[in-house]
Amino acid sequence: MHCTKGIRDRALLLLGFAAALRRSELVALNVEDLQFVREGMIVCLRRSKTDPEAVGRKIAVP
């Protein structure tokens, strides 16, 4: 069980760094917000600190 938590935590750290996400944006993500494409992935942010109207945006992560 500890092994899977470590893998999850590392994946979150790498995703947060690669997409330049804030802590609040990272913890608000759901699996449905990630789309895997040939070039990497697309992260759909439903809301962020700079988006109070919750318009959302998509971030490409190589």
Secondary structure as the mmCIF struct_conf table of DSSP 4:
data_model
#
loop_
_struct_conf.conf_type_id
_struct_conf.id
_struct_conf.beg_label_comp_id
_struct_conf.beg_label_asym_id
_struct_conf.beg_label_seq_id
_struct_conf.end_label_comp_id
_struct_conf.end_label_asym_id
_struct_conf.end_label_seq_id
HELX_RH_AL_P HELX_RH_AL_P1 HIS A 2 ALA A 19
TURN_TY1_P TURN_TY1_P1 ALA A 20 ALA A 20
HELX_RH_AL_P HELX_RH_AL_P2 ARG A 23 VAL A 27
TURN_TY1_P TURN_TY1_P2 ALA A 28 ALA A 28
HELX_RH_3T_P HELX_RH_3T_P1 VAL A 31 ASP A 33
STRN STRN1 LEU A 34 VAL A 37
TURN_TY1_P TURN_TY1_P3 ARG A 38 GLU A 39
STRN STRN2 GLY A 40 LEU A 45
BEND BEND1 ARG A 46 ARG A 46
STRN STRN3 SER A 48 SER A 48
TURN_TY1_P TURN_TY1_P4 LYS A 49 THR A 50
STRN STRN4 ASP A 51 ASP A 51
TURN_TY1_P TURN_TY1_P5 PRO A 52 GLU A 53
STRN STRN5 ARG A 57 VAL A 61
#
